[in-house]
Each structure stands twice: as structure tokens, then as C-alpha cells.
Amino acid sequence: SGFTLLKFVAREEELSSGINAEYGMALKMKECFSPGVIEVEKGEAVVRDARNDTGSREVLRHPELADKVKLLKIRDHFIFTIESTGALDPLDLLREAIKILKHKCKVYRNELDVLTK
């Protein structure tokens, strides 16, 4: 089980003309990301599906590309992954995890109430 923040790949709009001018740069940008993240359409690198990004920072190793993209994480968008070896159904694991999280939140809120009084 685990979670990750949603990754977001943003092209710098004001710099996009540098990519459009050279088809080779668009292909190079595509190769820096996991399959499906960047597609080349009409000679332009287009962000297709940032969720496929594995968090590689390969694009930043290329000076001609580094200032053309921003690699971000959306701080309030979580993607949870639950794996089960079969002893428990993943949905049951999720329900138990939510119960535990609710309990921890309740304890935390009570502690905050004590501190603010």
C-alpha cells in the first residue's frame, strides 16, 4: 500500500516556440519521459497524460529542454495504491485504513483542542 501525489508536467507557454521550431527537440523531450506522457503532434511536444510520469528528471539534464518544462506535484491530489496478497480483499484493507485514519484525526483534533484552551 502507498500513495503518491499527482504529478503534473507543464510546458512553459512563453518558451514553446523553441520546441515548435525544431521537430527533433520535440522528439527528444518525448524520449525524456515515460511512454504516454508526451506526444509529438505537428512537430510540437504536447503533454498527453502526466499520470504516466514516473518522476524522472531526465528532461532537466538537457539544458535546451530544462527551461521548457516544469515538473510539479499537485499537493492536494493523492493517488492511493492498495495491494493485497489475497488474505484480505483490497476494499477491506481500504475500509480498515480509513477507520484508523479517522481515529488518528480524532486524537489529533483532541490534542489541538487541549493546546488551544
N, C-alpha and C positions, 0 to 999 in steps of 0.2 A: 504494500500500500504506500501511497505517497501522493504528493501534489506538486504542481509547478504553476508558476504564473504564466498567463497567456503571453506569448512572445508576439512582438509587433515589429515588422520591418517597414520603415517609412523611407520613401525616396525623398530626397531634398529637391523640391519642385524647382527652385530657382537655379539649380545646377543640372537639371535633367537634360538640357540641350547638349551637354558634353557627351552624354550617353547616346542620345539620338543620332549625333553626328557620326558615331563610329559603331557599326554593327558588331565589330569584334569586341568592343568594350562591353556591350550588352551580353554577348555570349560569355565573356569572362566573368561578369557579375553572376550570371546564372550558374556557372560552374562553382562558384564560391559557396553556394547554399545547397541544402538538401534538395532532392528531386521534388518538384511541385511547388516550391516556394516562389521562385522567379521563373517567368516565361518570357520569351522574346517574341514580341508582336510588332510587325512592321519596323523592325530594327531597333525597337525600344524595349528596355528591360522593365517588366511590369510585375508588381508583387501580386501573385495569384493566391497563395494560401500560406500565410505566416505561421499557422499552426503546425505545419510540417517542419518548421525550422527546429534544429536540434540545439541551437545556441552557439553554433560555430562562429568564431570571429574571423574566419579566413578572409573575408572581404576587407577587413581592416589592415591586413598585411600588404595590400596593394595600394600605394599612395594615390594612384589615379582614380581609385574607386572609393577610398576611405571617406572622403568628404561628400560622397554622393548618396550615402545611406545613413540612417540612424537605426541602431538596434536597440529596441526598447522592450520593457516588460510592463504590462498593464497591472498596476499594483493592487487593484481590487477585483481582478478576474482570475479565479483559481480553476485549474483543471485537475481533478482528482482521479487517481488510478487505484483501483482495488483489485488485488489478485488473490485468488484462493486456490489451495491445492486440492480442494474437494471436500475437506472436512466440514467446512461451513460455506453456505451459499454467499456470494459476494454481497447480495442485498441484505442478508442478515448481518454481515460484518458492518455494512454502512449504517444500519439501524443502531447497532451497538455503539459504534463510533460517535454517532450523533447524540446518543444518551450521555456518553462520557463527556463530550464537548459541552453539552448543556449544563451538566453538573459542575464542570470546571468553571464555566462562565458565572454560574450562580455563586460559587465560592469566591471568585474574583470580585464580583459586584458587592458581595457582603463585606469583603475586606476593604474595598473602596469606600463603602458607606461608613465603616468604622473609622477610617482615616479622615474622612471629611467632616465628621461630627465633632 
